[in-house]
Amino acid sequence: MVIGEGQVLTNAHNTHRGALTADFADGRTAEAIILGLDGDGDIAVLGVDTAGAPALPWTDGGPLTMGSPVFAVTRTGTGPRVTVGLVSAVARPFRGPRGRRIAGSLEHTAPMARGSSGSPLVDAAGRLVGINTNRLEGGLYLALPTDAALRERCTALARGESGDTPRLGIGIAPAWAARRMRRAVGLPEQDGLLVREVADDGNAARAGIATGDLIVAAAGSPLADADDLIDTLATTTGSVELTVVRGTDERVVVVDLIPDAG
């Protein structure tokens, strides 16, 4: 979908199919390049010769509610297709292509064929309200809502900024496995994420985190699962404080979030 002169918005998972092209309603096809990509949030802004194709207006209203009518605009081999449906649920979380939790999606009933991800979802006034992203069983679809936060992310991606969550450079075991492993070696059970591997050149290694450490809090908030840690990292810049238990000793470690860590 065109969101500005020379700019097209799509899902990040659509950029892994070889050479990138954009198809327009008049039948024209143009080569595209990636301006910015957020693999964790599954969005990408492409640079394309839009040749005067108008940009979709973004919604300026509040969030949609269940029962709101929506229209899915997709393309088939014979041309554009518009289908109508209703918002069937709001704030639906799902797993993105990298396994990360994506919260706040719209579930709707507008019928779409497979391969329609990245297409626009609009309201009755033709304003962009979502990006169709994930097809569910039973003919339902999930769309990323095009709210103010997503619009800001798209603006940053168009400038070439990365949208990916900072990485610590660690592999972790889930909380239930951490409790079992600590119990097996005679340590008291404690909620947290057990570090099972550390990348040599990663941010965590530079901060002194080691295999066997238990991360129990990030930025002062307890960690129940990996999503809690990822959510904290997604809203953190510069550095993050992690509360780490090694054996029975607890300490606070400051990890500098240097980009492109393993």
Solvent accessible surface area in square Angstrom, and as a share of the most:
residue,aa,sasa,rsa
1,M,34,0.15
2,V,17,0.10
3,I,26,0.13
4,G,17,0.17
5,E,165,0.74
6,G,23,0.22
7,Q,54,0.24
8,V,12,0.07
9,L,0,0.00
10,T,17,0.10
11,N,0,0.00
12,A,2,0.01
13,H,47,0.21
14,N,23,0.12
15,T,13,0.08
16,H,136,0.61
17,R,158,0.58
18,G,60,0.58
19,A,99,0.76
20,L,33,0.16
21,T,76,0.44
22,A,12,0.09
23,D,86,0.45
24,F,19,0.08
25,A,82,0.63
26,D,118,0.61
27,G,49,0.47
28,R,71,0.26
29,T,81,0.47
30,A,13,0.10
31,E,149,0.67
32,A,11,0.09
33,I,115,0.59
34,I,77,0.39
35,L,57,0.29
36,G,6,0.06
37,L,39,0.20
38,D,7,0.04
39,G,5,0.05
40,D,12,0.06
41,G,11,0.10
42,D,1,0.01
43,I,0,0.00
44,A,0,0.00
45,V,0,0.00
46,L,10,0.05
47,G,13,0.12
48,V,10,0.05
49,D,96,0.50
50,T,5,0.03
51,A,69,0.53
52,G,74,0.71
53,A,33,0.25
54,P,119,0.75
55,A,47,0.36
56,L,48,0.24
57,P,73,0.46
58,W,28,0.10
59,T,33,0.19
60,D,122,0.63
61,G,48,0.46
62,G,58,0.56
63,P,129,0.81
64,L,40,0.20
65,T,92,0.53
66,M,131,0.59
67,G,44,0.42
68,S,20,0.13
69,P,69,0.44
70,V,0,0.00
71,F,59,0.25
72,A,1,0.00
73,V,49,0.28
74,T,13,0.08
75,R,110,0.40
76,T,37,0.21
77,G,88,0.85
78,T,143,0.83
79,G,12,0.11
80,P,85,0.54
81,R,106,0.39
82,V,94,0.54
83,T,28,0.16
84,V,88,0.51
85,G,8,0.08
86,L,95,0.47
87,V,3,0.02
88,S,42,0.27
89,A,19,0.15
90,V,62,0.36
91,A,69,0.54
92,R,78,0.28
93,P,72,0.45
94,F,22,0.09
95,R,135,0.49
96,G,9,0.09
97,P,81,0.51
98,R,115,0.42
99,G,40,0.39
100,R,43,0.16
101,R,86,0.31
102,I,19,0.10
103,A,74,0.57
104,G,30,0.28
105,S,0,0.00
106,L,11,0.06
107,E,13,0.06
108,H,0,0.00
109,T,53,0.31
110,A,0,0.00
111,P,78,0.49
112,M,16,0.07
113,A,50,0.39
114,R,185,0.67
115,G,66,0.63
116,S,12,0.08
117,S,19,0.12
118,G,7,0.07
119,S,14,0.09
120,P,16,0.10
121,L,0,0.00
122,V,12,0.07
123,D,15,0.08
124,A,83,0.65
125,A,72,0.56
126,G,28,0.27
127,R,80,0.29
128,L,0,0.00
129,V,7,0.04
130,G,0,0.00
131,I,0,0.00
132,N,0,0.00
133,T,8,0.05
134,N,47,0.24
135,R,92,0.34
136,L,40,0.20
137,E,158,0.71
138,G,79,0.76
139,G,41,0.40
140,L,50,0.25
141,Y,9,0.03
142,L,0,0.00
143,A,0,0.00
144,L,7,0.04
145,P,34,0.21
146,T,4,0.02
147,D,70,0.36
148,A,74,0.57
149,A,61,0.47
150,L,5,0.03
151,R,122,0.45
152,E,122,0.55
153,R,91,0.33
154,C,4,0.02
155,T,72,0.42
156,A,22,0.17
157,L,3,0.02
158,A,24,0.18
159,R,156,0.57
160,G,49,0.47
161,E,81,0.36
162,S,92,0.59
163,G,32,0.31
164,D,48,0.25
165,T,14,0.08
166,P,42,0.26
167,R,72,0.26
168,L,7,0.04
169,G,7,0.07
170,I,41,0.21
171,G,10,0.10
172,I,39,0.20
173,A,4,0.03
174,P,65,0.41
175,A,14,0.11
176,W,144,0.50
177,A,6,0.04
178,A,0,0.00
179,R,77,0.28
180,R,127,0.46
181,M,83,0.37
182,R,8,0.03
183,R,133,0.48
184,A,86,0.67
185,V,110,0.63
186,G,68,0.65
187,L,51,0.26
188,P,81,0.51
189,E,91,0.41
190,Q,64,0.29
191,D,83,0.43
192,G,0,0.00
193,L,0,0.00
194,L,17,0.08
195,V,1,0.00
196,R,135,0.49
197,E,92,0.41
198,V,35,0.20
199,A,35,0.27
200,D,140,0.72
201,D,101,0.52
202,G,0,0.00
203,N,2,0.01
204,A,0,0.00
205,A,33,0.26
206,R,129,0.47
207,A,27,0.21
208,G,38,0.36
209,I,5,0.03
210,A,41,0.32
211,T,88,0.51
212,G,41,0.40
213,D,1,0.01
214,L,0,0.00
215,I,0,0.00
216,V,19,0.11
217,A,13,0.10
218,A,0,0.00
219,A,65,0.51
220,G,67,0.64
221,S,58,0.37
222,P,112,0.70
223,L,5,0.03
224,A,68,0.53
225,D,61,0.32
226,A,38,0.30
227,D,10,0.05
228,D,43,0.22
229,L,8,0.04
230,I,36,0.18
231,D,60,0.31
232,T,23,0.13
233,L,8,0.04
234,A,61,0.47
235,T,121,0.70
236,T,24,0.14
237,T,126,0.73
238,G,55,0.53
239,S,45,0.29
240,V,5,0.03
241,E,95,0.43
242,L,0,0.00
243,T,22,0.13
244,V,0,0.00
245,V,4,0.03
246,R,106,0.39
247,G,28,0.27
248,T,99,0.58
249,D,101,0.52
250,E,109,0.49
251,R,94,0.34
252,V,92,0.53
253,V,9,0.05
254,V,83,0.48
255,V,0,0.00
256,D,83,0.43
257,L,18,0.09
258,I,86,0.44
259,P,109,0.69
260,D,150,0.78
261,A,12,0.10
262,G,53,0.51
